[in-house]
Amino acid sequence: MSPDEEQLKMLLSESTPVTDENKALEQVLQKSSNVTAIKDVTSLFIGWCWVVLLGFGASAYSAKRRLNLHKKPKRRVKHKN
């Protein structure tokens, strides 16, 4: 036998470590629940920030339009007599 085959046989003959599948599943579910909660709170906060910024932008735009309309010279209407 070659040395590689002997190493493979030794690896196959070794016992595999015992893992508690239920405990591992609980850990995965807990971590995914935490990540989901963090993403939900973050997206809510970012959405709120967008609404506030868009509100300020809309207010600034309408204020600028009102200011420009106020600065415009008024037209004089000529009446026909």
N, CA, C and O atoms as a GROMACS GRO file, in nm:
protein
  324
    1MET      N    1   0.083  -0.119   0.000
    1MET     CA    2   0.000   0.000   0.000
    1MET      C    3   0.086   0.124   0.000
    1MET      O    4   0.197   0.128   0.054
    2SER      N    5   0.033   0.224  -0.062
    2SER     CA    6   0.105   0.351  -0.066
    2SER      C    7   0.077   0.428   0.063
    2SER      O    8  -0.020   0.401   0.132
    3PRO      N    9   0.161   0.523   0.094
    3PRO     CA   10   0.141   0.601   0.217
    3PRO      C   11   0.008   0.679   0.216
    3PRO      O   12  -0.053   0.700   0.321
    4ASP      N   13  -0.035   0.722   0.098
    4ASP     CA   14  -0.162   0.795   0.090
    4ASP      C   15  -0.280   0.706   0.128
    4ASP      O   16  -0.373   0.749   0.196
    5GLU      N   17  -0.275   0.582   0.083
    5GLU     CA   18  -0.384   0.489   0.115
    5GLU      C   19  -0.388   0.460   0.265
    5GLU      O   20  -0.495   0.449   0.324
    6GLU      N   21  -0.270   0.449   0.325
    6GLU     CA   22  -0.265   0.424   0.469
    6GLU      C   23  -0.324   0.541   0.547
    6GLU      O   24  -0.395   0.522   0.646
    7GLN      N   25  -0.293   0.661   0.504
    7GLN     CA   26  -0.347   0.780   0.571
    7GLN      C   27  -0.499   0.787   0.556
    7GLN      O   28  -0.570   0.823   0.650
    8LEU      N   29  -0.547   0.752   0.438
    8LEU     CA   30  -0.691   0.752   0.417
    8LEU      C   31  -0.760   0.648   0.505
    8LEU      O   32  -0.866   0.675   0.562
    9LYS      N   33  -0.700   0.530   0.518
    9LYS     CA   34  -0.758   0.426   0.603
    9LYS      C   35  -0.760   0.470   0.749
    9LYS      O   36  -0.856   0.444   0.821
   10MET      N   37  -0.653   0.537   0.791
   10MET     CA   38  -0.649   0.586   0.929
   10MET      C   39  -0.757   0.692   0.952
   10MET      O   40  -0.823   0.692   1.055
   11LEU      N   41  -0.775   0.781   0.856
   11LEU     CA   42  -0.877   0.884   0.869
   11LEU      C   43  -1.018   0.824   0.873
   11LEU      O   44  -1.104   0.871   0.948
   12LEU      N   45  -1.040   0.720   0.793
   12LEU     CA   46  -1.171   0.657   0.792
   12LEU      C   47  -1.197   0.577   0.919
   12LEU      O   48  -1.311   0.564   0.963
   13SER      N   49  -1.092   0.525   0.977
   13SER     CA   50  -1.111   0.444   1.097
   13SER      C   51  -1.131   0.530   1.223
   13SER      O   52  -1.183   0.481   1.323
   14GLU      N   53  -1.091   0.657   1.217
   14GLU     CA   54  -1.110   0.744   1.333
   14GLU      C   55  -1.258   0.770   1.354
   14GLU      O   56  -1.337   0.775   1.259
   15SER      N   57  -1.294   0.787   1.478
   15SER     CA   58  -1.435   0.813   1.508
   15SER      C   59  -1.466   0.960   1.481
   15SER      O   60  -1.383   1.049   1.502
   16THR      N   61  -1.587   0.984   1.434
   16THR     CA   62  -1.629   1.122   1.408
   16THR      C   63  -1.675   1.186   1.538
   16THR      O   64  -1.731   1.117   1.624
   17PRO      N   65  -1.654   1.313   1.554
   17PRO     CA   66  -1.697   1.378   1.678
   17PRO      C   67  -1.851   1.379   1.686
   17PRO      O   68  -1.921   1.394   1.586
   18VAL      N   69  -1.900   1.364   1.806
   18VAL     CA   70  -2.043   1.361   1.827
   18VAL      C   71  -2.094   1.505   1.838
   18VAL      O   72  -2.041   1.584   1.916
   19THR      N   73  -2.196   1.536   1.760
   19THR     CA   74  -2.254   1.670   1.765
   19THR      C   75  -2.401   1.658   1.802
   19THR      O   76  -2.471   1.566   1.759
   20ASP      N   77  -2.444   1.752   1.881
   20ASP     CA   78  -2.585   1.756   1.919
   20ASP      C   79  -2.657   1.839   1.814
   20ASP      O   80  -2.645   1.961   1.811
   21GLU      N   81  -2.733   1.773   1.727
   21GLU     CA   82  -2.798   1.841   1.616
   21GLU      C   83  -2.904   1.940   1.664
   21GLU      O   84  -2.922   2.046   1.604
   22ASN      N   85  -2.974   1.906   1.769
   22ASN     CA   86  -3.077   1.997   1.820
   22ASN      C   87  -3.016   2.126   1.873
   22ASN      O   88  -3.067   2.236   1.850
   23LYS      N   89  -2.905   2.111   1.944
   23LYS     CA   90  -2.838   2.230   1.998
   23LYS      C   91  -2.783   2.316   1.884
   23LYS      O   92  -2.793   2.439   1.887
   24ALA      N   93  -2.725   2.251   1.783
   24ALA     CA   94  -2.671   2.325   1.669
   24ALA      C   95  -2.783   2.397   1.594
   24ALA      O   96  -2.766   2.511   1.551
   25LEU      N   97  -2.899   2.330   1.579
   25LEU     CA   98  -3.012   2.392   1.511
   25LEU      C   99  -3.064   2.512   1.591
   25LEU      O  100  -3.098   2.615   1.532
   26GLU      N  101  -3.071   2.500   1.722
   26GLU     CA  102  -3.115   2.612   1.805
   26GLU      C  103  -3.021   2.731   1.793
   26GLU      O  104  -3.066   2.846   1.789
   27GLN      N  105  -2.891   2.703   1.788
   27GLN     CA  106  -2.794   2.812   1.774
   27GLN      C  107  -2.810   2.883   1.639
   27GLN      O  108  -2.805   3.005   1.632
   28VAL      N  109  -2.829   2.806   1.534
   28VAL     CA  110  -2.846   2.865   1.401
   28VAL      C  111  -2.974   2.948   1.397
   28VAL      O  112  -2.974   3.059   1.343
   29LEU      N  113  -3.082   2.895   1.454
   29LEU     CA  114  -3.208   2.969   1.454
   29LEU      C  115  -3.198   3.097   1.538
   29LEU      O  116  -3.253   3.200   1.499
   30GLN      N  117  -3.128   3.091   1.649
   30GLN     CA  118  -3.110   3.210   1.734
   30GLN      C  119  -3.029   3.316   1.661
   30GLN      O  120  -3.064   3.434   1.664
   31LYS      N  121  -2.921   3.275   1.595
   31LYS     CA  122  -2.838   3.372   1.522
   31LYS      C  123  -2.916   3.434   1.406
   31LYS      O  124  -2.908   3.554   1.383
   32SER      N  125  -2.991   3.351   1.334
   32SER     CA  126  -3.067   3.405   1.220
   32SER      C  127  -3.178   3.496   1.269
   32SER      O  128  -3.211   3.594   1.202
   33SER      N  129  -3.237   3.467   1.383
   33SER     CA  130  -3.340   3.552   1.440
   33SER      C  131  -3.281   3.688   1.479
   33SER      O  132  -3.344   3.792   1.457
   34ASN      N  133  -3.162   3.687   1.537
   34ASN     CA  134  -3.096   3.813   1.574
   34ASN      C  135  -3.063   3.897   1.451
   34ASN      O  136  -3.083   4.018   1.451
   35VAL      N  137  -3.013   3.831   1.347
   35VAL     CA  138  -2.977   3.903   1.225
   35VAL      C  139  -3.101   3.963   1.161
   35VAL      O  140  -3.099   4.077   1.115
   36THR      N  141  -3.209   3.887   1.158
   36THR     CA  142  -3.334   3.936   1.100
   36THR      C  143  -3.387   4.055   1.180
   36THR      O  144  -3.434   4.152   1.121
   37ALA      N  145  -3.380   4.048   1.311
   37ALA     CA  146  -3.428   4.158   1.394
   37ALA      C  147  -3.346   4.284   1.370
   37ALA      O  148  -3.401   4.394   1.361
   38ILE      N  149  -3.215   4.270   1.359
   38ILE     CA  150  -3.128   4.385   1.334
   38ILE      C  151  -3.159   4.446   1.198
   38ILE      O  152  -3.165   4.569   1.185
   39LYS      N  153  -3.178   4.362   1.097
   39LYS     CA  154  -3.211   4.414   0.963
   39LYS      C  155  -3.344   4.485   0.962
   39LYS      O  156  -3.359   4.588   0.897
   40ASP      N  157  -3.444   4.432   1.034
   40ASP     CA  158  -3.575   4.496   1.039
   40ASP      C  159  -3.568   4.633   1.104
   40ASP      O  160  -3.624   4.729   1.052
   41VAL      N  161  -3.499   4.643   1.216
   41VAL     CA  162  -3.488   4.771   1.286
   41VAL      C  163  -3.409   4.870   1.202
   41VAL      O  164  -3.444   4.988   1.195
   42THR      N  165  -3.303   4.825   1.139
   42THR     CA  166  -3.222   4.913   1.055
   42THR      C  167  -3.301   4.964   0.936
   42THR      O  168  -3.294   5.082   0.903
   43SER      N  169  -3.376   4.876   0.871
   43SER     CA  170  -3.454   4.919   0.755
   43SER      C  171  -3.564   5.016   0.796
   43SER      O  172  -3.595   5.110   0.722
   44LEU      N  173  -3.622   4.996   0.913
   44LEU     CA  174  -3.723   5.089   0.962
   44LEU      C  175  -3.663   5.227   0.987
   44LEU      O  176  -3.722   5.328   0.950
   45PHE      N  177  -3.545   5.230   1.049
   45PHE     CA  178  -3.476   5.357   1.076
   45PHE      C  179  -3.437   5.427   0.946
   45PHE      O  180  -3.455   5.548   0.934
   46ILE      N  181  -3.383   5.353   0.850
   46ILE     CA  182  -3.342   5.413   0.723
   46ILE      C  183  -3.464   5.465   0.648
   46ILE      O  184  -3.458   5.572   0.587
   47GLY      N  185  -3.574   5.390   0.651
   47GLY     CA  186  -3.697   5.437   0.587
   47GLY      C  187  -3.746   5.565   0.649
   47GLY      O  188  -3.789   5.656   0.578
   48TRP      N  189  -3.741   5.573   0.780
   48TRP     CA  190  -3.783   5.696   0.849
   48TRP      C  191  -3.694   5.813   0.809
   48TRP      O  192  -3.744   5.923   0.785
   49CYS      N  193  -3.564   5.790   0.801
   49CYS     CA  194  -3.471   5.897   0.759
   49CYS      C  195  -3.503   5.945   0.618
   49CYS      O  196  -3.500   6.065   0.591
   50TRP      N  197  -3.534   5.852   0.526
   50TRP     CA  198  -3.570   5.890   0.390
   50TRP      C  199  -3.695   5.977   0.388
   50TRP      O  200  -3.700   6.077   0.317
   51VAL      N  201  -3.794   5.939   0.466
   51VAL     CA  202  -3.917   6.017   0.471
   51VAL      C  203  -3.889   6.159   0.521
   51VAL      O  204  -3.940   6.256   0.465
   52VAL      N  205  -3.810   6.170   0.625
   52VAL     CA  206  -3.777   6.302   0.680
   52VAL      C  207  -3.700   6.385   0.578
   52VAL      O  208  -3.731   6.503   0.557
   53LEU      N  209  -3.599   6.325   0.514
   53LEU     CA  210  -3.519   6.400   0.416
   53LEU      C  211  -3.602   6.439   0.295
   53LEU      O  212  -3.588   6.551   0.244
   54LEU      N  213  -3.688   6.350   0.248
   54LEU     CA  214  -3.773   6.385   0.134
   54LEU      C  215  -3.872   6.494   0.172
   54LEU      O  216  -3.906   6.579   0.089
   55GLY      N  217  -3.920   6.493   0.296
   55GLY     CA  218  -4.008   6.599   0.342
   55GLY      C  219  -3.939   6.734   0.344
   55GLY      O  220  -3.996   6.835   0.303
   56PHE      N  221  -3.814   6.735   0.392
   56PHE     CA  222  -3.738   6.860   0.391
   56PHE      C  223  -3.713   6.907   0.248
   56PHE      O  224  -3.722   7.026   0.218
   57GLY      N  225  -3.682   6.814   0.160
   57GLY     CA  226  -3.658   6.850   0.020
   57GLY      C  227  -3.782   6.907  -0.045
   57GLY      O  228  -3.775   7.007  -0.117
   58ALA      N  229  -3.897   6.845  -0.020
   58ALA     CA  230  -4.022   6.895  -0.079
   58ALA      C  231  -4.055   7.032  -0.022
   58ALA      O  232  -4.101   7.120  -0.096
   59SER      N  233  -4.034   7.052   0.106
   59SER     CA  234  -4.061   7.183   0.167
   59SER      C  235  -3.968   7.290   0.109
   59SER      O  236  -4.012   7.401   0.080
   60ALA      N  237  -3.842   7.257   0.094
   60ALA     CA  238  -3.747   7.354   0.039
   60ALA      C  239  -3.782   7.387  -0.106
   60ALA      O  240  -3.773   7.503  -0.148
   61TYR      N  241  -3.824   7.286  -0.182
   61TYR     CA  242  -3.860   7.310  -0.322
   61TYR      C  243  -3.982   7.401  -0.332
   61TYR      O  244  -3.983   7.495  -0.412
   62SER      N  245  -4.084   7.373  -0.253
   62SER     CA  246  -4.205   7.457  -0.259
   62SER      C  247  -4.176   7.598  -0.207
   62SER      O  248  -4.232   7.695  -0.258
   63ALA      N  249  -4.090   7.611  -0.107
   63ALA     CA  250  -4.054   7.744  -0.057
   63ALA      C  251  -3.979   7.822  -0.164
   63ALA      O  252  -4.000   7.943  -0.178
   64LYS      N  253  -3.892   7.757  -0.238
   64LYS     CA  254  -3.817   7.825  -0.343
   64LYS      C  255  -3.912   7.869  -0.454
   64LYS      O  256  -3.898   7.980  -0.507
   65ARG      N  257  -4.007   7.785  -0.491
   65ARG     CA  258  -4.104   7.823  -0.594
   65ARG      C  259  -4.187   7.944  -0.551
   65ARG      O  260  -4.211   8.035  -0.629
   66ARG      N  261  -4.231   7.943  -0.425
   66ARG     CA  262  -4.309   8.057  -0.375
   66ARG      C  263  -4.226   8.184  -0.376
   66ARG      O  264  -4.276   8.292  -0.408
   67LEU      N  265  -4.099   8.172  -0.340
   67LEU     CA  266  -4.010   8.288  -0.339
   67LEU      C  267  -3.990   8.341  -0.480
   67LEU      O  268  -3.993   8.462  -0.502
   68ASN      N  269  -3.969   8.251  -0.576
   68ASN     CA  270  -3.951   8.294  -0.715
   68ASN      C  271  -4.078   8.359  -0.770
   68ASN      O  272  -4.070   8.457  -0.844
   69LEU      N  273  -4.193   8.305  -0.736
   69LEU     CA  274  -4.319   8.366  -0.782
   69LEU      C  275  -4.339   8.503  -0.718
   69LEU      O  276  -4.394   8.594  -0.780
   70HIS      N  277  -4.295   8.517  -0.596
   70HIS     CA  278  -4.308   8.645  -0.527
   70HIS      C  279  -4.216   8.750  -0.587
   70HIS      O  280  -4.252   8.868  -0.595
   71LYS      N  281  -4.096   8.709  -0.630
   71LYS     CA  282  -3.999   8.802  -0.686
   71LYS      C  283  -4.031   8.842  -0.830
   71LYS      O  284  -3.984   8.945  -0.878
   72LYS      N  285  -4.111   8.762  -0.900
   72LYS     CA  286  -4.144   8.790  -1.038
   72LYS      C  287  -4.222   8.921  -1.048
   72LYS      O  288  -4.311   8.947  -0.967
   73PRO      N  289  -4.189   9.003  -1.146
   73PRO     CA  290  -4.267   9.127  -1.162
   73PRO      C  291  -4.409   9.095  -1.206
   73PRO      O  292  -4.433   9.005  -1.286
   74LYS      N  293  -4.501   9.170  -1.151
   74LYS     CA  294  -4.641   9.147  -1.185
   74LYS      C  295  -4.671   9.205  -1.322
   74LYS      O  296  -4.620   9.311  -1.358
   75ARG      N  297  -4.752   9.136  -1.397
   75ARG     CA  298  -4.792   9.186  -1.528
   75ARG      C  299  -4.906   9.284  -1.512
   75ARG      O  300  -4.992   9.269  -1.425
   76ARG      N  301  -4.904   9.381  -1.595
   76ARG     CA  302  -5.016   9.477  -1.597
   76ARG      C  303  -5.109   9.436  -1.709
   76ARG      O  304  -5.068   9.417  -1.824
   77VAL      N  305  -5.230   9.424  -1.675
   77VAL     CA  306  -5.329   9.386  -1.774
   77VAL      C  307  -5.385   9.513  -1.838
   77VAL      O  308  -5.430   9.604  -1.768
   78LYS      N  309  -5.380   9.518  -1.970
   78LYS     CA  310  -5.431   9.634  -2.042
   78LYS      C  311  -5.579   9.610  -2.071
   78LYS      O  312  -5.618   9.507  -2.125
   79HIS      N  313  -5.658   9.707  -2.033
   79HIS     CA  314  -5.802   9.699  -2.057
   79HIS      C  315  -5.835   9.773  -2.186
   79HIS      O  316  -5.784   9.883  -2.210
   80LYS      N  317  -5.918   9.715  -2.265
   80LYS     CA  318  -5.963   9.781  -2.387
   80LYS      C  319  -6.086   9.864  -2.356
   80LYS      O  320  -6.183   9.813  -2.301
   81ASN      N  321  -6.082   9.990  -2.390
   81ASN     CA  322  -6.196  10.079  -2.366
   81ASN      C  323  -6.248  10.133  -2.494
   81ASN      O  324  -6.344  10.210  -2.494
   0.00000   0.00000   0.00000
